[in-house]
Amino acid sequence: MANTIKLASKMKLNPGQANEYKKRHNPIWPELSQLLKGYGISDYSIFLDHETNILFAVLSVVVPERLEDLKSEEIMKKWWTYMMDIMETNDDHSPVSIPLEEVFYLA
């Protein structure tokens, strides 16, 4: 298996949308799951801080530079539009996602 790089970011839900966010991810659309895996994404988790509505996402990816290409995928655009009413988004409907720096790792 190719070496993977771990990436983390944070996003923000609109107040009162935690249950809806969980509902929309359970189950995730099969075609979206297939797309993400096709981009080399694995071990993807999203956690929620209920006090701040901050989502913390962490994933592993083989070639991080390829993730930028997800913006051109129709299923990705459709997912972002589907999610835009419950979270902070950019003009293209993608979630406002702030990269986080890894400061500690225990192997």
N, C-alpha and C positions, 0 to 999 in steps of 0.2 A: 504494500500500500504506500502511496506517495506521502511524503511529509506534509503535515497540515500546519497552518498558522491559526492561532486562536485570536479572535477579534471580539471586542465588546463595545456596546454603545448604549445610550439611554434615549428614551422617547417619553412622551407624556400623554396620558389619557385625559380626556375631558372628565370633570367631576361626575361621579355617579355612573360611570360606564364600565366598571370592572367586570360585572357579570356579563354584559353584552360582549365585551372583548373576549372573555373566556368562551362564550357560546359560539362566537364566529370562528374560533380556532379549533372547535371540537365537533366534528373533525375538520382539519384543514382541507381545503380543496385538493383532491388527488393530483390534478394537473399542476397546481402550484408546488406541491411537494416534489413532484417529478422534475419540474423546472429547477428548483433550488438544488436538488441533488445533482442534476445535470451540470450545474455550475460548480460542482465540487464542494458544496456545503454539506456539512454533517454535524452531528452532536450540537444541534441548535436548541437552545432553551431561552425562554423569556420569563423573567420574574417581575412581580409587581410589589412596590412599596405602597401599601394602602394609605399611609399617612400623607404622602406627597403626590400620589397618582403617577409616579415615575415608573416606567418600565425599564428593566435592565435586561439587555439581550446579550448572549454570548454564543458564539458559533465557531466551528472550525472550518477552514477552507483551504484548498490546495493552492489556488492562484488568486489572491485577493484583488488583484488588478482587474480581473474579469467581472467583479461584482458591479462595476460601473455600467457594464453592458445590460444588466437587468432592467435598467430604465427604458430600454427600447422594446422589451418583451410585452406583448399584448396582455398576457395573463397577469403579469405584474401590475400593469396599469389598471386592469380591471379590479384586482385585489385592493390596490391603493384607493380607488374610487369607492369601493365597498366599505373601507375602513375609515374614510376621511371624516365622517360625521361623529366619530367617537374619540378622535385623538387630534393632537396638533399636527398640521400638515403644511407642506410647502405648496407653492403655486401649481406644481404638476401633480398634486395630490399625494405624493410620497410623504411618509412620516418624517417630521423633523427628527433627525437622528444625529446625536452628538457622539463621536468616537470617544472612547475612554482609554486611558493609558494603563497598561498593566504595570503595577508597582510591586507585586509580590506573586510568586508562584511556588507551590510546594509539590514536588513530583512524587 
